[in-house]
Amino acid sequence: MALMITDECINCDVCEPECPNQAIYLGEEIYEIDPGKCTECVGHFDEPQCVQVCPVACIPVNPQHVENQESLWAKYRRLQSQ
């Protein structure tokens, strides 16, 4: 379940440095999350760090990229081996 940033984002810049997988980047208008790199912090933290620091709660689960814990762990291991 990769996360996504909605258009409610205020570009406060607090989420990007919190991402241990460097999945968050500044898009054309707002921050965006690369679903290929987002593990919801599995392997790093118990909860997604971007969600924890977001002042406007604009980071829900991306319905286009639903994953279970097993696939998130597999993605984490793949990213760590690169």
GUMIDREN-338218 format. One line per field, with one value per residue: residue number from 1; x, z, y of N, C-alpha, C, O, CB in turn. Coordinates in steps of 0.02 Angstrom, whole numbers. Atoms other than C-alpha are relative to their C-alpha. Glycine has a CB too. Layout:
<pts>
resi	NUM_...
n_u	X_...
n_w	Z_...
n_v	Y_...
ca_u	X_...
ca_w	Z_...
ca_v	Y_...
c_u	X_...
c_w	Z_...
c_v	Y_...
o_u	X_...
o_w	Z_...
o_v	Y_...
cb_u	X_...
cb_w	Z_...
cb_v	Y_...
</pts>
This chain:
<pts>
resi	1_2_3_4_5_6_7_8_9_10_11_12_13_14_15_16_17_18_19_20_21_22_23_24_25_26_27_28_29_30_31_32_33_34_35_36_37_38_39_40_41_42_43_44_45_46_47_48_49_50_51_52_53_54_55_56_57_58_59_60_61_62_63_64_65_66_67_68_69_70_71_72_73_74_75_76_77_78_79_80_81_82
n_u	41_-38_38_3_11_57_-7_6_-69_-18_-71_-34_-68_-19_4_-55_-59_18_8_-62_-10_-5_55_37_-35_41_28_11_37_-3_-42_28_-32_-13_26_-51_-47_36_15_35_-53_-13_-72_-33_39_64_52_-27_-25_29_67_-8_-21_41_44_67_26_16_-38_36_-21_14_42_-28_-59_16_-48_4_-63_-51_-27_-38_-66_-38_-22_-53_-61_-24_-30_-61_-53_-22
n_w	0_4_-19_50_-28_34_18_-61_-21_-4_16_-60_3_-57_15_43_-36_-45_36_1_66_48_46_5_39_19_67_33_-43_-70_-9_25_-27_50_-28_7_-55_-64_-38_-60_-51_-21_-1_-32_-56_-11_34_51_-29_33_-28_-67_-2_44_-39_28_9_71_27_-9_40_71_20_61_-18_-61_-12_-68_-38_32_59_-23_-23_60_31_-43_12_67_-2_-39_37_57
n_v	-59_-63_-59_-53_-67_-30_-70_-40_-14_-71_-6_-23_28_42_72_25_24_55_63_38_29_-55_8_-63_-51_-57_5_-64_-46_23_59_63_60_52_62_52_-7_-7_62_-24_3_69_13_-57_-25_33_-38_-44_-62_-59_-8_-25_-71_-41_-42_-5_68_9_57_63_57_-8_57_30_41_37_54_29_-5_42_-33_-59_25_19_-62_-25_39_-16_-67_2_34_-41
ca_u	0_104_49_3_-2_-166_-192_-223_-32_32_213_275_432_423_383_524_670_574_561_693_670_684_514_450_496_433_319_259_140_148_253_227_269_350_248_396_497_361_356_252_414_407_583_624_484_321_220_242_347_275_100_163_236_107_17_-134_-160_-151_-59_-181_-154_-145_-292_-197_-55_-132_-2_2_137_228_244_299_437_488_497_600_724_736_769_901_994_1010
ca_w	0_-60_4_-97_-65_-106_-176_2_19_73_20_198_159_316_234_108_232_340_204_231_53_-32_-111_-85_-209_-261_-412_-526_-397_-237_-161_-234_-181_-297_-266_-322_-174_-40_88_213_314_333_378_454_571_644_560_403_454_324_393_568_524_398_472_356_352_162_146_128_57_-132_-194_-358_-263_-132_-57_92_227_137_-25_71_155_-15_-85_66_39_-147_-113_17_-103_-235
ca_v	0_143_310_463_650_736_910_970_975_1146_1113_1134_1030_921_753_739_727_602_469_334_270_440_407_585_720_892_874_1012_1084_979_842_669_492_364_205_100_163_184_43_143_140_-50_-104_65_120_56_194_299_448_566_536_571_742_803_954_942_752_740_573_427_253_257_150_120_32_-82_-199_-317_-324_-464_-366_-209_-312_-382_-205_-150_-293_-253_-69_-110_-223_-87
c_u	44_-47_-1_-12_-55_12_-13_69_14_74_41_72_19_1_61_60_-15_-2_66_16_9_-54_-38_43_-48_-21_-9_-35_6_49_-37_40_8_-23_50_51_-34_-15_-42_45_10_75_39_-34_-65_-57_32_19_-30_-70_5_15_-45_-50_-72_-31_-21_37_-37_33_-21_-41_25_58_-11_49_-10_69_56_31_38_69_43_27_57_66_30_34_66_57_27_56
c_w	0_20_-57_36_-41_-15_59_27_-2_-13_60_6_58_-17_-36_40_47_-34_-3_-68_-55_-55_-12_-38_-17_-73_-30_46_74_5_-25_30_-57_30_-5_57_69_30_62_61_29_-7_34_64_6_-37_-53_30_-32_27_69_3_-41_40_-26_-16_-73_-31_16_-39_-72_-23_-65_15_67_6_71_33_-33_-61_19_26_-60_-35_41_-12_-68_0_38_-37_-58_20
c_v	62_57_50_66_33_74_47_19_75_13_26_-28_-46_-75_-27_-26_-58_-68_-38_-31_52_-6_65_51_57_-8_69_50_-18_-58_-62_-58_-51_-66_-58_1_3_-68_16_-6_-70_-12_55_22_-38_35_45_68_62_14_31_75_47_42_5_-69_-13_-60_-65_-57_12_-60_-33_-48_-35_-59_-27_6_-39_34_64_-21_-20_62_30_-37_16_69_1_-34_41_47
o_u	56_-107_36_-37_-51_62_-12_75_-5_99_82_110_77_35_85_84_31_0_114_73_15_-41_-77_102_-109_21_21_-19_10_75_-98_95_-41_7_44_87_-1_-49_-48_22_46_105_98_-2_-85_-108_90_-23_-42_-88_-36_-8_-39_-92_-116_-84_-78_49_-21_83_-76_-15_4_79_26_55_-33_118_113_92_87_118_104_84_106_118_91_87_112_115_79_80
o_w	52_11_-106_92_-103_7_50_75_-49_-1_53_48_64_17_-21_26_70_1_-34_-80_-114_-114_-59_-24_-16_-118_-6_45_116_-45_-23_55_-91_78_33_67_120_-1_106_117_78_-58_52_116_-41_-53_-46_60_2_36_87_48_-35_76_9_-47_-86_-91_65_-74_-85_-25_-80_-30_114_-40_115_2_-34_-70_-14_13_-59_-59_13_-19_-75_-30_20_-24_-87_-22
o_v	92_53_42_68_36_103_108_57_109_68_71_-5_-64_-113_-82_-81_-92_-119_-14_-52_34_6_70_60_47_-9_117_110_27_-83_-65_-49_-66_-90_-107_-48_-6_-109_-26_-16_-77_5_46_31_-72_4_64_102_112_72_74_110_107_14_29_-72_-32_-61_-99_-47_36_-116_-90_-85_-24_-99_9_26_-17_33_82_13_-8_63_54_-6_20_77_37_-19_23_85
cb_u	-47_29_29_-56_66_-65_-46_-40_49_-20_10_-40_48_-46_-62_23_31_-67_-26_-3_-57_70_-48_-19_31_37_-67_-41_-72_-70_20_3_-40_77_-64_35_41_-64_65_-66_-17_-41_25_3_-13_-16_-41_-51_75_-4_-37_55_70_-38_28_2_-60_18_72_-73_-30_67_-71_23_63_-74_74_-23_-11_-31_-56_-39_-10_-44_-58_-21_-14_-58_-49_-13_-25_-58
cb_w	60_-72_64_-52_-1_42_-57_54_-46_68_-60_62_-3_57_-41_-47_38_31_-70_52_-17_-33_26_70_-65_10_1_-63_-19_26_74_-78_59_-19_-34_-66_-9_-10_19_11_56_-43_-70_-49_-7_73_51_-58_-5_-76_3_35_-24_-52_4_-63_46_-38_30_-22_28_-41_-10_-47_2_0_-10_-3_72_-21_-49_56_47_-49_-6_74_6_-51_32_65_-26_-28
cb_v	0_11_33_-13_43_-8_17_-37_-37_28_46_-20_56_12_-14_54_56_14_14_-55_-45_0_-53_27_-31_66_-38_-9_0_-21_-8_-2_-30_-2_-19_7_62_40_-35_-40_48_-52_-10_58_76_-3_43_9_2_-12_-67_-37_7_-44_69_42_-12_64_-2_8_-67_6_24_55_44_-24_25_-74_-23_-68_18_36_-61_-41_50_-6_-75_-1_49_-35_-67_41
</pts>
